[in-house]
Each structure stands twice: as structure tokens, then as C-alpha cells.
Amino acid sequence: MVEVVENGKYSHGRKVLELESALAAYTGAAHVIGVNNGTDALVLLLRACGLQPGDEVVVPAFSFIASASSVVLAGGKPVFADIEPDGYGLDPGAVAAVAGARTRFVMPVHLFHHLADMTGLAEVARRLDLTVVEDSAEAIGMRYDGVHAGLLGAGGVLSFFPTKTLGALGDAGAVITNDPDIAETVSALRHHGRFGRTIDNFPGIATTTGVVGVNSKMDDVQAAVLLAKLGRLEADIHRRAELAKRYAEGLAGVPGVLKLPSVLTRRGSVRGVFYVYVVEVDRRDELAAHLAERGVGTETYYPVPLHLQPCFEELGHRPGDFPNAEAACRRTLALPLYPDLPLGDVDRVCDVIRSFYLGRRT
């Protein structure tokens, strides 16, 4: 951070360039383009992949709102599909069922700890001539047959929101891709549509603008923080796995705990990363209140499925359209998980959950 101050360029400067290089080495991506946040990354990636006004993008009904709102912001139309009952990934069969004449893209989302079925989705995409764009915002460190999440289609994104596995001190994000044309277009779009050298370039503020872009430059302070934390990322991932194992041991067989997270068997080898530890439980909201009363914070992922969000009311969906997504919205709860969490605190959380379902005071 001192180097940032001494350099005197606080946005789109030398540290951003260093971070892009370091992330390329970590992920294996040919190109990493730092932007202001993960949502911008999705919007710019879709635009760079050639999305045209009215193009349809198949999106899972169970995800964070940005997965679908980014499609709208890029000029497209989200088309929702159901998820797998386990793993929470987009169901390849559901994609085939909803794709129509105007469908051009499919956007798998890698949620929580696990990649979507990229083999099955790639087969559907080839058959229907769809471009795969990955919402890999949560998936840093996750790999499918050795390939990092986000590099299994045209491109993907990373979010560095503070709660992410690799988190900044504010908003930051990146596009990752192996396609040089996509990379060049995203690089221009993030800096008001200017092609050529812009990063760490003091002069040239009034250079020619090739396309209508946005202001989504990454701050160098955030890049400096991420560079410092990147060196301990693998240790943090290992610690997260250790905490997840402790949860699995402590919650095994507890009545009311309906499902514990696990890495599914795919046709390709999967390396999962526990970004969050999400369980499916009976009486979810009551349990969350019980935990909160005892000083345990939780998060509900997600109380309302995307197809029933008010902003998508015009699409005409009704409850029951996507039963797997809706079931997940009723039952999923994220428990505390971060590298500095002591094992004893995990045991405490498990004890409180056990007391709730067994009717004991804790």
C-alpha cells in the first residue's frame, strides 16, 4: 500500500497489473482483467462475448441476484432453469428444456463449495450452439479436471468481495479467459471503451474511444491487499476444508439436519473449495433465530429464488416452476466459516444446532 501511495496512481495502475499477472499464474488463465467488482465482470464478459440486445441467457433459478441482473444490464434476457438437487449447479437437462430460438448463452454458477456439471453443460451447449459463460465469482481455487473454474467455457469471473475466499477490503473483481479477443474487449470496456495501453499509463487520458464502455477500473489499494493475501490462499483453502470436516463430524446424524455439503462425483475430477458451509435443515428460519439468540451468525442462501424476485415479475413465473431451486431456498443455511474460526467454535455451533433439534437447553 505504501508503494501505491509513492507511485501516485491509485486506480488502474501498477499493482493492478501485478495482481493480474499473479492471478494468471495461479489460475492458469491466459488473460486476467481486473475490474471494480464481480457484477461488472459478468456484464463486461457477456458484452465481450457478443451478447446482443434480446439474446437469451439460461441462468439457474437458485443463485445471487447478480447472476441474472448482469444479463439484463448487458442487454440480454435471463431464462431460468432448475438446479440439480445436490450440488446446486445448473441442471443440464433443464437447460435443454428451456432453451429456445433466441437462446445464445448458458451461464452455470459455481455455488458455495462445488462446480456445476461442466461436462453435461458443455454437451448441451455444443448440441444447441450456446456459448458457455461461467459465473465463477465464488470459485477461486476450484478446478474441474485440473482446469480452473471460469476457464471451461468462453470465460468466467472472480469476485473479491470481502467475504470471498480471496477477499479485498472493499469491492473488486476480475474477468478470466483464454480468448485474446474477449480479453482485449473487456480491457477496453472497463476503461470507458479505450483500446490500447491504459493500465498504469498516466498520459493518454483523452485517447480514442473505440466502443461505449464504463468506468470499472480496479483500485490499486485493493490490488495491493489481494496480492498480499494471495500468498496465503492455499493455506486458507486447506483450513476451510478442515473446518468443513469438523462440521460434518459434529452434525452427522443430527435430526433435522437434512443434508450436509459434499463434493459430488462428476465425469471429471473436481476440486471443491469451501467458500461457505451450507447445510439444508428443517425449520430453517427458526434454527437461524435460535443460533442468533446464542451469538451465532448465519446467512440464508437464498430466501427467494430468482424467478420469483419482484424485478422479474414480467417473466410470468409462479411458485412450483423450479422445485429444486425452491426447495433449496426454503432449507439452506450457511454456518460460520472463515480461516480464523477456532475448531472449538465449530463444536459450539454444532452443540447449539443439536440442542435445537433435540429440545435441550444450551
Secondary structure by P-SEA (a helix, b strand, c coil): caaaaaaccccccaaaaaaaaaaaaaacccbbbbcccaaaaaaaaaaaacccccbbbbbbccccccccaaaaaacbbbbbbbcccccccccaaaaaacccccccbbbbbbccccccaaaaaaaaaaaabbbbbbcccccccccccccccccccccccccccccccccccccccccccccaaaaaaaaaaacccccccccccccccccccccccccccccaaaaaaaaaaccaaaaaaaaaaaaaaaaaaaacccccccbbbbbcccccccccccccbbbbbcaaaaaaaaaaaacbbbbbccccccccccccccccccccccaaaaaaaabbbbccccccccaaaaaaaaaaaaaaaacccc
